[in-house]
Amino acid sequence: MPRELAIMECTECKRQNYLTTRNRKTTTSRLEMKKYCPHERKRTLHRETKK
């Protein structure tokens, strides 16, 4: 199955806030998205972490 879970971590507070899926075959690099961080109370860059 090509889809896998990806844990998103805030780059500012270093907390794991979101869980999403990604296609392993088409997206080989780590995901980066701007998401809302409830701890920082603003939109910050979130990166995929290693499991």
C-alpha positions, 0 to 999 in steps of 0.5 A, a space after each residue: 500500500 503506497 499511502 502511509 501516515 505522516 506525523 507533523 511537528 511544529 518548527 517553533 515549539 517542536 510539538 507534534 500536532 497533526 497526523 496526515 497521510 502521504 503517498 510514498 511513491 510520489 512524495 519522496 521528500 518530507 512534507 512541509 505545510 503551514 498549519 495552525 499551532 494551538 500552543 503558539 496560537 498562530 500559523 507556523 511551518 510544520 514538518 514531517 518527523 521520523 517515527 
